[in-house]
Amino acid sequence: MLFSVVLTWSEPVPLNGILNRYTIRYSVNGSSEITNTTTDTTFSITDLNPNTVVSNIRVVAATGAGDGPPQMLNDITTLDRPCECCIMTFFLLIGYIQFCSFCY
């Protein structure tokens, strides 16, 4: 069973122009940095094995005026045992990880 980490955030306030994209950067188990972009305020990191560490997570909003400051997140480690119903969710603004009742 593989795991997913779902990152969710709010649009920056104040927004310095029209939002073009968000850039998400992170490492998996100390690997080279992975970079993805989205226009959504949600991004999923999928196909993670048990005991995987997702680290150096940063989200940067970009407008026509340029990139904003990065939002740094704490490292996340997937569970050591599979769980069919659990998706780890990290809320940037709330700051917690939510597990299903089976894993908690």
Long-range contacts (C-beta under 8 A, 24 or more apart in sequence): 1-50, 1-82, 1-83, 1-84, 2-46, 2-47, 2-48, 2-49, 3-48, 3-49, 3-50, 3-52, 3-78, 3-79, 3-82, 3-86, 3-87, 3-88, 4-44, 4-45, 4-46, 4-47, 4-48, 4-87, 4-88, 5-44, 5-45, 5-48, 5-54, 5-76, 5-78, 5-88, 5-89, 5-90, 6-42, 6-43, 6-44, 6-45, 6-87, 6-88, 6-89, 6-90, 7-42, 7-43, 7-44, 7-45, 7-57, 7-59, 7-73, 7-90, 7-92, 8-41, 8-42, 8-89, 8-90, 8-91, 8-92, 9-41, 9-42, 9-59, 9-71, 9-91, 9-92, 9-93, 10-41, 10-92, 10-93, 11-41, 11-61, 12-61, 12-68, 15-61, 15-63, 16-63, 16-65, 16-68, 17-63, 17-64, 17-65, 18-63, 18-64, 19-61, 19-62, 19-63, 20-62, 20-63, 20-64, 21-61, 21-62, 22-59, 22-60, 22-61, 22-62, 23-59, 23-60, 23-62, 23-67, 24-57, 24-58, 24-59, 25-56, 25-57, 25-58, 25-60, 25-70, 26-54, 26-55, 26-56, 26-57, 26-58, 27-54, 27-55, 27-56, 28-52, 28-53, 28-54, 28-55, 29-53, 30-55, 48-78, 49-78, 50-78, 50-79, 50-80, 50-81, 50-82, 51-77, 51-78, 51-79, 51-80, 52-77, 52-78, 53-77, 54-78, 59-92, 79-103
